[in-house]
Amino acid sequence: MIRPIFLTLLLNGVFLTGSLNAAQPVEAASAHLEHEPPDSPTRMELTRVQILLDRAGFRPGKLDGLGGEFTQKAADRYCAAKGLPPGSLLDLSSVPSPYREYTATEEDRQWIGPQAHGPAAQEKLKAMLYGDLWELVAERFHCDLDFLRELNKTIPEDQIAPGSVLRVPDVGEFQLAEVQALEKKRRDEESARKAASPSPSPPQITPPRRLVLLRKERLIEVYEDNLLVACFPCTPGSSKTPVPLGKWKLIANILLPYFRWDKSVLDNGVRSDTAFNLPPGPNNPVGIVWMALNRPSVGMHGTPTPDQIGRNESHGCIRLSNWDAFSLSQLIEKGTSVEVID
């Protein structure tokens, strides 16, 4: 696995390099940049860096033009994977501009719905959808919600609607319609398989990729033929219920899952008879995908709060943003090895 090596941050047009083990410069630089507008040269340059990394599969966390810890970890691994010296300046020619326009559509409305607080009320919803178009667009473009609003200060917060033209980061879109279509395709294929006459089970083939979860780094690394090909920031459990160390395997990869909310499981890892069945959707507690490990109640999944990835704690599972969780779910399959180390 790749360990963090060097820190390189663009600050006022200067790249700073030093040990990544000293996290303070990262925080100091990010705090400084928070006072600069999205169209400042520095914020635009760092947004281009984040977009480059995001497109390449070395995910920097939410796009915000501030850089920071996960941007740097992604850049380190991108350099290692490309055979570049640590701390190399990245070639941003493929990202000539960090922003583009997006026009909200009538079709976007299908992913907006009523909200409810508490599992008893949430269980009664048909789906756990976005609260408004701001939330939808921010997630679609892997973007920090406050950053999206900064980019669109001329649009009153309560007046975004189909037809509104917004500035967004120029990154590949996370489309819930694609998630829904793939989930339906899987269901249809499973129904056809069950309806077909029994046939011998296919030989077990070792999946070509494997995952390494670095708990302290809060990062999932993806390897193919022992080459690092992607990485994703995550929230790996909590101090009370950490993700268990060891080697595990993926046993399920479920899109648009229901979530059985059981306070006893969340607090103590023990199943009780009192639970609520929460419907699918981007604001479901496990987001839009559940990737179960061969360890009871432990899996990798999405979240309705992507801004908290790596900064909060989970109930023993591995939490990613919905856009990262969906991308990761497409890279792995049943039987994929997941090694958890400190």
Phi, psi and omega in degrees: 000158180269127174264148177304136185241298185230154176255128176227115180230139176272118180222115183054040175082005181241133176271127179259135182233136177187182182293134177289343179293339176266095188285343187301318179300326179297311181295320181296318180294317180298317180298321179297316185289338180300340180271357180260143180287161181301336181267006175291149182305320183291314179296319179296320180294317179291328175295320176299319177299313180297320179295316178304312182294318179300312180298327183278354180091003176257086195286130183266012188083196182298141178281125182213358181069017181251350184070222179104190190303307186286330173299317182292319179297320177295318180296319178302315183285326175299314179299315180298317182293328181269001181073025179268150176299146177304137178081012180296145170288132185275144177282109184260016184296336179281354178235072184297329178223139183282342188238153171217178180259146174227131178259119178297143186242165174298325180297333178298334184297334183294343180260007177254135182202177180296151180250156178215151181247131180092142186298327180297318178284323181294327180299333182278349178288153174285327179202155179258089189262180176292153178280331180198177182291331177302312181296318179298310184294321179300315180289323180300325182251027172054038197243143171296133184298319178295323178295318178300318179292324175300319181291342186229050183295339182281350180262115177303141187303326184266010183242009174289135186199168173308132185101340177295136179256120184243149169275134183220159173297142184276074184232161178301136186281137169272110187252116177297332177299325178291320177299313181298317181294319180292322178297318178295318179300317179296318179297316180296319180294322179293320178296318179295322180294318181291328181283338182287159177296147181303141178223158180302142178297137179294153179297144180287126180244132179293123179304146185288342183246157175220156181245145171235120177259118177265104187298312183292327179279345182055055187212140173252124176256139180249126180243142173229121185052041178065014175254135178288123184239348181192163172208154185220130174289151183207169169250107186264083177071208182214176177295328180281318180231075180288155172298126185295138176293156177128187179252127182233175178227150175283127180243349177204148182219087193252125177269147179048058184281153162284158179233124177275103181274112182228110183303324180294320177295316182295322184275322189231355182076014182245126182289138178239179179270356181251112183206165178234139181261103186272136186287164181291166176144167183296337179260012168297147181304334176253017174066217189257002179206143175236117179249097188279141173260164179281055177214122186309130175064019178243131178196176174256139186202172177277191182201151173276357182234071184296335181292346182262000182302129179079355184243342177245196180235156177241171183272055174091354179258185185244109189259134176230164170298156180301319182293323178287320180298319179294316179298316179297319182297336179277347182266347187234170181211172180304136181096348179302133180282137177233108179261125180253121179227164176276000000 
